[in-house]
């Protein structure tokens, strides 16, 4: 009888712990590369999606708010095209910080080059940063586009970052989880190892 009671309590406690750290949603990055020609033909060369689970443990890693001497704890995700894949070396950087009044502040920028008709073309908007301030992560929905043009041919690469519920992510199929490191460089999430992805993304927490 005691063994049954212990087993029941163990199962109940385990379920509670799992429920407490179940994802409350996901931070989802989507990358799309569209090349177009003077003839009017477009081709989607790259379309990828990656996710980061928003769990209690994830949120607990924002240990410090900004102060006069520190920018606090930030969460950074960055990715860049791999040589030899369909993209050039276009990459992006995305920063998430808490504010002193417990809002969220996000910065996103991208740069790089692409090869068009055998010529290396730099992006048309280098160094431009897109920023937004939101009250809760569920309000996150932002896009950054990098454009490359040579004569009448070109490439547009967009980086989207948005919050998605569990059901919304399920409709997108098998979205790999990104590896995430804590500020001490131990792993919070080991992540998946996607194959045939021209852009690889790494994520980590960092103290300012």
C-alpha positions, 0 to 999 in steps of 0.5 A: 500500500505504501509503495502504491501511495509513493508511486502515485505521489511520484507520478503526480510530482513528475507530471507537475514538474513537466507541466511547469516547464512545458513550453508556453510557446516558441520563438520561431525564426524563418528565413527565406531567400527569393532570387528574381530575374529581369525576365520576371521569373522568381525562385525560392532557393531557401526556406527554413524555420527554427524554434526555441522553446519558451519554458520557465527555465528559459525565462529564468536565465534573464537573471539581471535587468539593465542598470547604470553599469550593465545592459543586463542579461541578453539573449542572442541568436545569430546565423549566416549562410554557409559557403558552398550552399545556395546562399552567399554569406548573408547573416543576421543578428537578433538580440532580446533584452528585458527592460528595467520596467519588465518589458522586452526590447529587441534589436535585429540587423543583417548584412553580407553579400550574394553572388548575382550573375557571377558578381559579388554584390553587397547588401543595399542596407548594411548596418541598419538596425530594426528595433521594437519594444513589446510588453510580452513575448506573445506580441513578438512579430518582426521582419528584416529584409536584405536586398541585393541588385545587379542590373535588373536581377536580384535577391531578397532575403528575409529573416522573420522572428515571431512568437508562436503557440504550440498549435501554430508550430505544429501546423508548420511540421517538423521545425528543428529546435535550436541549440541554446547555451546559458551565460556560463556556456553550458547547454540549456537546450541541446537542439536538433541537428538539421541537415541540408540547411544553408543557414546555421543558427546559434543562440546563447545568453550573455551578460552585459 
